[in-house]
Amino acid sequence: MLSDTHEDLRAQVRAFAESEITPRIPRMENSGDIETGLVKDMGARGWIGVTIPTAYGGMGAGHEAKTVVVDELSLHSAAMGAAAQASILGVAKIDHFGTEEQKREWLPPIAEGTLLPTIAVTEAESGGHVLGMASTARRKGRGWVLDGRKVFVGNSAIGHLHGVVVRTGEGPGGLTAFLVEHDRKGVSAPPHPPRIGLKGFSFGELHLDAVHVSDSHRIGDIGDGLAVAYSSSVLYGRLNLGAVALGILRATLAQTTAFISGRDRITGLGVVRDRLGDITAHVKMAELAVYHAARSLDRGEPCDQDLITAKLHAVEAAQHATRLGMRTHGATGLLTSVPMERFHRDALCLEPPAGTSDIQRHRLAEEALTPGRHRPWSQRFARPLTPAPAPAPDTLLAHTA
């Protein structure tokens, strides 16, 4: 159950989505062009800075508020939910590893929506294997020269400040992160190839050709690149994508319910009702998983496993539910004038980012077999927003007995 404050925020996002996003969806779908104006409008409303502390001009509202924003946007357009979360994700590296100087320079313009951040980690040859990256940074005088190619960078075409993780040495300690402005010499974002879903959202390549940056553009210490990448993915990326998937699930439920309700011939069919019940259960379970993880993060609790589970369950539930929705719509679902096929295509795009479902299961199994092997990222970067809930009465009695 959301607080009144979060319900008010949801209402604001809904009003924006209905008036500004929904009318533009046909154009985004038909042209495949990257939508730039809407992301700027969302930034101007402060939503990209939802987790940025108020000391730097942000909302300071935490991860539950962020989840509300992304969830509601994605109910109307998963592409725009994905675009919002990609720039919110770009905040993480500065928040977690930035110096006070870097935070004061970069966070205020992000909070006011005039600067869109990204994070660029993945490469074509290494994929999800972060340590396999080949992009490099080499010392030159007091600065660095960066070379390489990054792929599937959220908001690659419209981002202003790229957080790039590259290799500066050998092994796990040989990765380092840098902030690189989009208009710096040697930085380019090639045109997008066609893609099956999330049309209007930019997730393309970033090329770095002899890009010179000063050492003040380094985020964290030399060798912190792996931690920058993993902490961003675990604490922001997985929950963000779970919220996008939840929005798709809620849209699927609404669309399928409306389709069935208008057709008396199939309303009473058991198989149809089973599908609708299954979709409803997926929505409820994903909502519980996603918002529980967000609230745990806001309380400063160790919750890496919850964040992994939120992404894993919500994304797989969205893919399954949209398939059920497509079956229920029959041939009608094949029409591009009916949004069901868009929901299904969009859901398929959510599995690879921040680790595929196989990777999420591997992480969960790793923790089950060797508990405490890794210190939780949620514990390392805990910044409680709300106090932990009071113990239940029976728990209090147990402690005083």
ZAMARGU-4260 file (C-alpha; in steps of 0.2 Angstrom, whole numbers, plus 5000, padded with zeros to 4 digits):
<rodrens>
0) 5000/5000/5000 | 5007/5017/4995 | 5008/5032/5006 | 4997/5048/5002 | 5013/5056/4996
5) 5017/5042/4984 | 4999/5041/4978 | 5000/5060/4974 | 5017/5057/4965 | 5008/5043/4955
10) 4994/5054/4950 | 5006/5067/4944 | 5015/5055/4933 | 4999/5048/4927 | 4992/5065/4922
15) 5009/5068/4912 | 5008/5051/4904 | 4990/5053/4898 | 4992/5070/4891 | 5010/5070/4884
20) 5016/5052/4881 | 5001/5042/4876 | 4997/5053/4861 | 5015/5051/4854 | 5015/5032/4855
25) 5009/5029/4837 | 5023/5040/4830 | 5036/5032/4841 | 5030/5014/4835 | 5029/5019/4817
30) 5045/5029/4815 | 5056/5020/4828 | 5064/5037/4830 | 5072/5041/4847 | 5060/5052/4858
35) 5070/5067/4865 | 5057/5079/4871 | 5048/5068/4883 | 5064/5063/4892 | 5068/5081/4894
40) 5051/5085/4900 | 5052/5071/4913 | 5069/5078/4919 | 5062/5096/4921 | 5049/5088/4933
45) 5063/5082/4944 | 5060/5064/4941 | 5077/5060/4935 | 5083/5067/4952 | 5071/5057/4962
50) 5085/5048/4972 | 5097/5063/4972 | 5098/5071/4990 | 5090/5087/4993 | 5107/5095/4997
55) 5111/5093/4978 | 5094/5099/4972 | 5086/5082/4970 | 5069/5076/4977 | 5078/5065/4990
60) 5063/5054/4989 | 5072/5037/4988 | 5069/5021/4979 | 5051/5018/4982 | 5047/5035/4975
65) 5058/5031/4960 | 5049/5014/4958 | 5032/5023/4958 | 5038/5035/4944 | 5045/5021/4933
70) 5031/5009/4936 | 5017/5022/4931 | 5027/5028/4916 | 5029/5010/4910 | 5010/5007/4912
75) 5008/5019/4898 | 5024/5017/4888 | 5038/5005/4893 | 5049/5014/4881 | 5047/5030/4891
80) 5048/5021/4908 | 5065/5013/4902 | 5071/5030/4896 | 5068/5038/4913 | 5075/5023/4923
85) 5091/5023/4912 | 5095/5041/4917 | 5090/5038/4935 | 5102/5023/4934 | 5116/5035/4928
90) 5115/5044/4945 | 5121/5029/4955 | 5139/5030/4950 | 5141/5048/4956 | 5130/5046/4971
95) 5140/5030/4977 | 5158/5035/4971 | 5159/5053/4967 | 5169/5066/4977 | 5160/5080/4985
100) 5167/5091/4971 | 5160/5080/4958 | 5143/5079/4967 | 5142/5097/4968 | 5146/5099/4950
105) 5135/5086/4942 | 5121/5081/4953 | 5112/5099/4953 | 5110/5099/4934 | 5104/5081/4934
110) 5091/5085/4947 | 5084/5100/4937 | 5084/5090/4921 | 5096/5099/4911 | 5109/5085/4911
115) 5105/5067/4907 | 5118/5054/4914 | 5121/5037/4907 | 5132/5022/4912 | 5141/5012/4898
120) 5148/4995/4903 | 5143/4982/4890 | 5153/4978/4875 | 5149/4967/4860 | 5162/4954/4862
125) 5160/4951/4881 | 5142/4954/4884 | 5137/4952/4902 | 5155/4947/4906 | 5161/4963/4913
130) 5179/4957/4916 | 5180/4953/4898 | 5179/4971/4892 | 5192/4977/4880 | 5190/4996/4880
135) 5205/5005/4888 | 5211/5021/4897 | 5229/5025/4897 | 5238/5038/4906 | 5244/5053/4897
140) 5252/5067/4908 | 5240/5071/4921 | 5225/5064/4912 | 5219/5049/4902 | 5215/5044/4885
145) 5200/5032/4882 | 5197/5021/4867 | 5184/5008/4864 | 5166/5003/4860 | 5151/5001/4871
150) 5134/4994/4867 | 5116/4994/4873 | 5119/5010/4882 | 5103/5017/4889 | 5099/5035/4882
155) 5115/5034/4872 | 5109/5046/4859 | 5102/5059/4871 | 5113/5057/4886 | 5125/5072/4891
160) 5136/5063/4903 | 5142/5046/4900 | 5149/5035/4915 | 5161/5024/4906 | 5170/5009/4914
165) 5186/5004/4905 | 5201/4993/4907 | 5216/5002/4916 | 5225/4986/4921 | 5224/4967/4923
170) 5211/4957/4932 | 5196/4962/4942 | 5206/4976/4950 | 5210/4983/4932 | 5194/4992/4928
175) 5191/5011/4931 | 5176/5022/4929 | 5176/5040/4921 | 5164/5053/4917 | 5164/5058/4899
180) 5154/5072/4891 | 5144/5068/4875 | 5152/5083/4866 | 5170/5079/4870 | 5181/5076/4855
185) 5181/5058/4850 | 5164/5054/4857 | 5151/5048/4845 | 5134/5038/4846 | 5131/5029/4829
190) 5113/5028/4822 | 5102/5015/4830 | 5099/4998/4821 | 5080/4993/4820 | 5074/4984/4836
195) 5059/4974/4841 | 5053/4984/4856 | 5055/4999/4867 | 5053/5010/4852 | 5057/5028/4856
200) 5070/5023/4869 | 5088/5025/4864 | 5099/5010/4869 | 5113/5010/4857 | 5132/5011/4855
205) 5145/5024/4861 | 5161/5025/4853 | 5177/5032/4861 | 5191/5037/4849 | 5206/5044/4858
210) 5195/5054/4870 | 5206/5064/4882 | 5199/5067/4900 | 5207/5075/4916 | 5210/5064/4931
215) 5196/5074/4939 | 5184/5065/4928 | 5188/5048/4936 | 5174/5041/4947 | 5181/5032/4962
220) 5199/5026/4964 | 5209/5018/4950 | 5203/5000/4950 | 5185/5004/4957 | 5177/5001/4940
225) 5170/4984/4944 | 5162/4990/4960 | 5155/5005/4950 | 5147/4994/4937 | 5140/4981/4950
230) 5134/4993/4963 | 5124/5003/4949 | 5117/4987/4942 | 5112/4979/4958 | 5106/4994/4968
235) 5098/5004/4953 | 5097/4993/4937 | 5088/4978/4943 | 5075/4987/4953 | 5072/4999/4939
240) 5069/4986/4927 | 5058/4977/4939 | 5047/4993/4939 | 5047/4994/4920 | 5041/4975/4920
245) 5028/4979/4933 | 5021/4993/4922 | 5019/4981/4907 | 5011/4969/4918 | 4998/4981/4924
250) 4995/4987/4906 | 4993/4969/4901 | 4980/4966/4914 | 4970/4981/4910 | 4970/4978/4891
255) 4966/4959/4893 | 4952/4963/4905 | 4944/4976/4893 | 4946/4964/4879 | 4937/4950/4888
260) 4924/4961/4896 | 4917/4966/4879 | 4915/4949/4872 | 4901/4939/4880 | 4905/4923/4870
265) 4922/4921/4879 | 4919/4929/4896 | 4913/4913/4904 | 4926/4901/4896 | 4936/4893/4909
270) 4953/4894/4899 | 4950/4912/4897 | 4947/4915/4915 | 4962/4905/4920 | 4973/4916/4910
275) 4966/4931/4917 | 4968/4924/4935 | 4986/4920/4931 | 4989/4937/4924 | 4981/4945/4940
280) 4992/4934/4951 | 5008/4939/4942 | 5004/4957/4944 | 5001/4955/4963 | 5017/4945/4965
285) 5027/4957/4955 | 5020/4972/4964 | 5025/4964/4981 | 5042/4959/4976 | 5047/4976/4968
290) 5040/4987/4981 | 5046/4976/4995 | 5064/4978/4988 | 5062/4997/4986 | 5056/4999/5004
295) 5070/4988/5010 | 5083/4998/5001 | 5075/5014/5008 | 5077/5007/5026 | 5095/5004/5023
300) 5093/4985/5025 | 5104/4972/5016 | 5092/4967/5002 | 5103/4962/4987 | 5094/4946/4985
305) 5077/4955/4986 | 5083/4966/4972 | 5088/4952/4961 | 5072/4943/4964 | 5062/4958/4960
310) 5070/4959/4943 | 5070/4941/4939 | 5052/4938/4944 | 5044/4954/4937 | 5053/4952/4920
315) 5048/4933/4918 | 5031/4937/4924 | 5029/4951/4911 | 5035/4939/4897 | 5023/4925/4903
320) 5008/4937/4905 | 5010/4946/4889 | 5010/4929/4880 | 4994/4924/4889 | 4987/4941/4884
325) 4992/4938/4866 | 4984/4920/4866 | 4968/4928/4873 | 4967/4941/4860 | 4969/4928/4846
330) 4972/4936/4829 | 4967/4953/4836 | 4983/4953/4846 | 4993/4953/4829 | 4986/4970/4825
335) 4998/4985/4828 | 4983/4996/4832 | 4980/4985/4848 | 4993/4988/4861 | 4995/4969/4866
340) 5008/4965/4854 | 5018/4981/4859 | 5017/4975/4877 | 5024/4958/4872 | 5038/4965/4862
345) 5043/4977/4876 | 5044/4963/4889 | 5056/4953/4879 | 5068/4968/4879 | 5069/4968/4898
350) 5079/4952/4901 | 5096/4956/4895 | 5100/4972/4904 | 5107/4971/4922 | 5110/4952/4920
355) 5099/4939/4911 | 5087/4928/4921 | 5101/4915/4921 | 5113/4927/4929 | 5100/4932/4942
360) 5097/4913/4946 | 5116/4910/4947 | 5118/4924/4960 | 5103/4918/4970 | 5110/4900/4970
365) 5128/4907/4974 | 5121/4915/4990 | 5111/4900/4995 | 5126/4889/4994 | 5139/4900/5002
370) 5129/4913/5012 | 5139/4929/5016 | 5152/4926/5003 | 5150/4944/4997 | 5146/4959/5007
375) 5129/4965/5001 | 5130/4981/4990 | 5114/4987/4999 | 5124/4987/5015 | 5140/4995/5008
380) 5130/5010/5001 | 5115/5010/5014 | 5107/5027/5016 | 5091/5024/5026 | 5077/5035/5020
385) 5064/5029/5032 | 5066/5020/5049 | 5065/5002/5051 | 5047/4996/5055 | 5044/4993/5074
390) 5045/4975/5080 | 5029/4966/5081 | 5021/4965/5099 | 5025/4946/5101 | 5043/4950/5096
395) 5044/4963/5109 | 5038/4951/5122 | 5051/4938/5117 | 5065/4951/5120 | 5058/4956/5137
400) 5054/4938/5143
</rodrens>
